[in-house]
Amino acid sequence: MSNLVDLEPGADDLTAAMVVDEEGDSSAALKQGATRRRGRGFEGLKGPRDGGVTGRERFDAIDGRGSEHASAAQKSVEGWIILVTGVHEEASEDDIKERFADFGEIKNLHLNLDRRSGFVKGYCLLEYNSYKEAKAAIDETNGTELLGQKIYSDFAFVTGAPTRSHYRRSRR
């Protein structure tokens, strides 16, 4: 009869767990017997502190070390995408194409505009067919000026932590 519920706890049910220590605190004994569980799906799984599975072992990861290129750049579905930041707010698509067309055929160009002001948001995305074209564009244009403002270019999709070249010091 496992379906029956005991509504009147017996003396052995609670008194064994409620042992009072010298200071009169009964919670210390309860805490020692309890197991610490966090989040959903903890049945049968141990955390990294308990010698169980850690996050790196449980999930697949993209490993950039075995790629055909030395950098950590990743190809998108259609091509190699470059993120250009620091674009002047009055720059046009023609200005961007004129600067980056020397390195190869630009497959796609996104120059996002602010809805309120109608000016460029300060970045654009360029897509090239080959890695060599994209890498040449990055090497030649990173840190140069466009319409009197310094632009920074790098691959949009990379593996691993960003390098120091991704961070701008100050915008003066």
N, C-alpha and C positions, 0 to 999 in steps of 0.2 A: 504494500500500500504506500507507494511513493507519492501519491497525489494528495495525501493528507498534510495539512499545515498545522504545526504546533503553535496554538495561540497562547498557551500558558508556558512561558519559559521555565524550565526546571532549574534547580540550584546548580547543576553542573554546567549549564549552558553559558551563563554570564560570569559566574564567580571564578571560573578558571582563567578567563581573560582579564578580569578586573582585579588583578593583584596590586595591592597598595604597597609602595616602597616606603623607606624610612621617613621620607619627608611628607608623606601623605598624598603623593601624586600618583593617580592610577593610570594616567595617560602614557607614561613611559613604557609600561609593559605592553600596552596595546600597540604602540609605535614599533616596538622591536619585532613583533610578530607580523606586522603588515608589510606587504610588498608595494613598492612604489610603481605606479602605472600612470602613463601620460598619453593622452590622445586616443584616437580611435584605432582599432585593429591591433591591440596589444596582446591578444591571445596567442600564446606560443612564441612571441617574439621577445628577444631581449635587446636592450639598448646597448649603445657602445660602452657604457660604464660597466655593464654586466658581462662583458666579453661577447656580446652579440654582434649583429650586423651593423655596420656604420653606413652612412649615406653613400659614400663612394663605392662600396662593395655592392650595394643594392641596385644602383641605377647604372645604365649605360652612359658612357661619356664619349665625346668626340675627341680623338687623339690627334693633334696636329703634327706630332713628331714624324709620323710615317707618311706625310703628304709629299707630293711631288715637288713642292716649292719650299724654300727655306723659311719663308715668313709664315706667320700664323694666319694668313688670309684664307678666307673660305669663299668659294664660288656660290653665287645664288643659283636659282633654278635656270635662269636664262643667260647670265653672264657675270662679269666681275663688276661690282658696284663700289663706287668711290663716294665718300661723304666729304663734302667741301663745306667748311664752317668759316665764319667771319665774312660772309658775302655782304657787300654793301646793300643797304635797303632800297636803293634806286637802280640796282643792276637788272639787266634784262637777260632773256634767254640767249639773245645774240651775243652779248658780252661774254657769257660763260662759254658758248660754243666757240667763239673766236679764240679764247684763251686755251681751251682744251682740245680743239680739233686737230692740232699739230701732231698729236700722239697716236691718233687712230680714229676710226669711225666711231662716233658716239651713237650707240644703239638706242639710248633712252636718256631723257633729261627731265628731272622734276625740280622745279623752282617754286616752292610753296609761298603763297602770299598770305599776309595777315588779313582777316576778314574785316576788321574795323578800319584799319588805315589803308589797306590796299598795297602796302609796301612788302618787300621780300622779308621773310622771317629771319634771314641771316644764314641760311644753309641751303645746299642743293645736293641732289643725288644724281650721279652720272653713271652710265652703264657702258662698259666696253665688252667686246667679244672675247679678247684674249687677255691673259695675265700680263704679258709683256707690255701691251698698250697701257693697261691700267697702272702698272708699276712705274712705267716711264712718266705718265702723267703725274703721279704722286711725287716722284723724285724731283721733277722739274718745277712743280707749282707749289709745293709745301713751303710756306713761309714767304711767298712772294706777295706783291701788291696787285690788287684789282680795284680800279676806280679809287685809288688813294687809301684803300683799307687792306690790311694784311689778311691773307686767307691761309687756311690750314687744310690740307687734304690727306686723307688716309682711307684704307679699306673700310667699308661699312660693316662687313661681317668678318670677325676674327675669333680665334680660339684663345682661351687663356685670359689672363689679366692684361689690361691695357698697359702699354709702355709709357714712359715719361713723355714721349713726343706727342701724346694725345692731349696733354694738359696745357692750356694757355696760361701764361703767367699773369698778365693784366691787360686790360683792354683800354689803351690810352689813346 
